[in-house]
Amino acid sequence: MSSVLAKVALVTGGASGLGYEIVKTLLEKDAKGVAFLDINKQKGSEAENEFKKQFGENSCIFIEADVSKETQMKAAFELTVQRFKQLDIVVNNAAILADLDWNTSISVNLGGCVCGTLLAIDSYLPKYKKGEEGIVVNISSIVGVMPLGVCPVYSTTKHGIVALSRCFGQEQHYQRSKVKVIAVCPGHMATPMLLNVTEGCFNMEYYDTFNLQMHDFPVQGPEFVARHLPDIIENGANGSVWIVEGGEKPYEVVYPNLRKIVAAKM
């Protein structure tokens, strides 16, 4: 049985880009309903109308929310369970690329993901999931497993999301919550945010110093990444980290066991 069928999901940053495609994919896979959050009210309302025309009036709900505000996030979770009477999947996707405004970048990218993960694991999924297992998917980036010196703050927040997911993906957390946590790291995507990297840099000196050539990075559509999400949800192990890059099949990141390495040297 599909891991999405008859499930209810909450997706942050769902009005455009990858978030929009994730919402669409979940509905195509017969999710019972999807609540999607975004700070952009106009785009959110437009997306909600599009989804309802295609999937039905009760298929989704748009909630205007700033993921960096804990009160707004909690209110969004409350509205979701009030509307659908259940919540099984949380996808923390909202992000910005704006290193110059590094406080906001950290608050949105990492803070929003921490808040969404905590609400999901400690409050809502254990109580409102219909199956035996809840799912949290945290959207990181390829630059969350390799450094991107051009945009160090953005890269740092994405590294933090990977670490957060691996921490909550440990067996002790799963045993107490029955919530599986997975990180997904897309490569370069054809979205406005990632196609205009220079606008997210501190200044052009950073860009010039690294001589970054964006055409050297294989570009994929956000719909390609979203299309693989249900399979990763279903088959990915708790605490696993997945890369979807260059339009190729997703693959899992394998981390070395440092304790075994140290023991082998002794």
C-alpha positions in Angstrom: 0.0 0.0 0.0 1.2 3.5 -0.8 2.7 5.4 2.0 0.7 8.5 0.9 -2.7 6.9 0.2 -5.4 8.3 2.5 -2.8 10.2 4.5 -2.9 13.9 5.5 0.2 16.0 5.0 1.4 19.4 6.0 4.0 21.1 3.6 5.8 24.3 4.3 6.7 26.7 1.5 4.1 25.0 -0.6 2.9 27.9 -2.8 5.6 27.7 -5.4 8.8 25.9 -6.5 9.5 22.5 -5.0 6.9 22.9 -2.3 4.2 23.4 -4.9 5.3 20.2 -6.8 5.4 18.2 -3.5 1.8 19.2 -2.7 0.7 18.3 -6.2 2.5 14.9 -6.1 1.0 14.0 -2.7 -2.5 14.8 -4.1 -1.8 12.8 -7.3 -0.8 9.9 -5.0 -4.3 10.0 -3.4 -3.5 11.7 -0.2 -6.6 12.4 1.8 -5.6 16.0 2.1 -2.7 18.5 2.2 -2.3 21.6 4.2 0.3 23.8 2.7 1.9 26.9 4.3 3.5 29.9 2.7 4.2 33.5 3.5 3.0 34.6 0.1 -0.7 35.0 0.4 -1.4 35.7 -3.3 0.6 32.7 -4.6 -0.8 30.5 -1.9 -4.4 31.4 -2.8 -3.8 30.9 -6.5 -2.2 27.5 -5.8 -5.1 26.4 -3.6 -7.6 27.3 -6.3 -5.6 25.3 -8.9 -5.3 22.2 -6.6 -9.0 22.3 -5.7 -10.0 22.5 -9.4 -7.9 19.5 -10.2 -8.3 17.4 -7.0 -11.5 18.5 -5.4 -12.8 21.1 -3.0 -11.8 19.1 0.1 -8.3 18.1 -1.1 -6.3 20.9 0.4 -6.1 24.1 2.5 -3.7 27.0 2.2 -2.6 28.6 5.4 -0.7 31.9 5.3 2.2 31.5 7.8 5.8 32.6 8.5 7.7 29.4 9.4 10.1 31.5 11.5 7.2 32.4 13.9 6.5 29.5 16.3 3.0 30.8 17.1 2.0 30.8 13.4 3.4 27.4 12.9 1.5 25.9 15.8 -1.7 27.6 14.6 -1.1 26.1 11.2 -0.8 22.6 12.7 -4.0 23.2 14.7 -5.9 24.3 11.6 -4.7 21.2 9.8 -6.0 18.7 12.3 -9.2 20.7 12.7 -9.8 20.5 9.0 -8.7 16.9 8.3 -9.0 15.3 11.7 -5.6 13.6 11.2 -2.0 14.4 10.3 0.5 11.7 9.1 3.2 13.5 7.1 5.1 16.8 7.7 7.4 18.1 5.0 9.6 21.0 6.1 10.5 22.6 2.8 10.3 26.4 3.3 13.6 28.2 2.6 15.2 31.4 1.3 18.6 32.1 -0.2 19.6 35.5 1.2 22.9 35.4 3.0 23.1 39.1 3.3 20.1 38.9 5.7 21.7 36.0 7.5 19.5 36.4 10.7 16.4 35.9 8.6 18.0 33.1 6.6 18.8 31.1 9.7 15.4 31.8 11.3 13.5 30.6 8.2 15.7 27.8 6.9 16.9 26.2 10.1 14.6 27.6 12.7 11.5 26.8 10.6 12.6 23.3 10.1 13.4 22.8 13.8 10.0 24.2 14.8 8.2 22.0 12.3 10.1 18.9 13.3 9.5 19.5 17.0 5.7 20.1 16.6 5.4 17.0 14.4 7.4 14.6 16.6 6.5 15.9 20.1 2.9 17.0 19.7 0.9 16.2 16.5 2.0 13.1 14.6 1.9 10.7 17.6 -1.6 11.9 18.4 -3.2 12.4 15.0 -1.5 9.8 12.7 -3.8 7.1 11.5 -1.2 4.4 10.8 1.5 3.0 13.0 4.1 5.4 11.8 4.3 9.1 11.2 6.7 10.7 8.7 8.8 13.9 8.8 10.7 14.8 5.6 13.1 17.7 6.0 14.2 19.3 2.7 17.9 20.1 2.8 20.1 20.5 -0.3 23.1 19.0 -2.0 25.0 21.9 -0.2 23.8 20.4 3.0 26.3 17.6 2.6 29.0 19.5 0.7 30.1 23.1 1.4 29.1 26.0 -0.9 31.5 28.8 -0.1 29.6 31.3 -2.3 26.6 31.1 0.0 28.0 30.0 3.4 25.0 30.9 5.5 22.6 29.1 3.2 24.9 26.1 3.1 25.2 26.1 6.9 21.5 26.1 7.4 21.1 23.1 5.0 23.9 21.3 6.9 22.0 21.9 10.1 18.8 20.4 8.6 20.7 17.2 7.8 22.1 17.0 11.3 18.7 17.7 12.8 17.2 14.9 10.7 19.9 12.4 11.6 19.6 13.3 15.3 15.8 12.8 15.4 16.2 9.8 13.1 18.0 7.8 15.9 16.2 4.8 17.2 15.6 6.2 20.7 13.5 9.0 19.3 11.6 6.6 17.0 10.7 4.3 19.8 9.2 7.1 21.8 7.3 8.7 19.0 6.9 6.2 16.1 7.8 9.0 13.7 10.4 8.3 11.0 12.6 11.3 10.0 14.3 11.6 6.6 16.3 14.3 5.0 16.1 14.9 1.2 18.9 16.9 -0.5 18.0 18.1 -4.0 20.7 19.2 -6.4 20.4 22.3 -8.5 16.8 22.9 -9.4 15.2 25.1 -12.0 13.5 27.4 -9.5 13.8 31.2 -9.2 15.7 31.0 -5.9 18.4 28.6 -7.2 18.7 30.0 -10.7 19.6 33.4 -9.3 22.4 32.5 -6.9 24.1 35.9 -7.2 21.1 37.6 -5.6 21.6 35.5 -2.5 25.3 36.1 -2.1 26.8 38.5 0.4 28.3 40.3 -2.5 29.8 39.6 -6.0 33.3 39.3 -4.5 32.2 35.9 -3.0 30.8 34.9 -6.4 33.9 36.0 -8.3 36.3 34.4 -5.8 34.9 31.0 -6.3 34.4 31.5 -10.0 31.2 29.6 -9.8 29.8 28.5 -13.1 26.2 27.5 -12.6 26.1 25.8 -16.0 28.6 23.2 -14.5 25.8 22.0 -12.2 23.2 19.7 -13.8 19.8 21.3 -13.5 16.6 19.3 -12.8 13.0 20.4 -12.5 11.4 20.6 -9.0 8.7 18.2 -10.3 11.4 15.5 -10.7 12.5 15.8 -7.1 8.8 15.8 -5.9 8.0 12.7 -8.0 10.5 10.7 -6.1 9.4 11.8 -2.6 6.7 9.1 -2.1 9.2 6.3 -2.8 11.7 7.8 -0.4 9.1 8.2 2.2 8.1 4.5 1.8 11.5 2.9 1.5 13.9 5.3 3.2 15.2 4.2 6.6 14.7 6.3 9.7 17.5 8.9 9.9 18.5 8.4 6.3 19.7 11.2 4.0 18.9 11.1 0.3 20.3 13.1 -2.6 18.3 13.7 -5.8 20.6 15.4 -8.3 20.9 15.9 -12.0 17.7 14.2 -12.9 19.2 10.9 -11.8 17.8 8.2 -9.5 17.9 9.2 -5.8 20.7 7.7 -3.7 21.4 7.5 0.0 24.3 9.3 1.6 26.5 6.8 3.5 28.2 8.2 6.6 31.3 6.6 8.1 31.1 5.2 11.6 33.8 7.2 13.3 33.9 5.0 16.4 34.7 2.0 14.2 37.4 4.0 12.4 39.0 5.0 15.6 38.8 1.5 17.0 40.4 0.1 13.9 43.3 2.4 14.3 44.0 1.4 17.9 
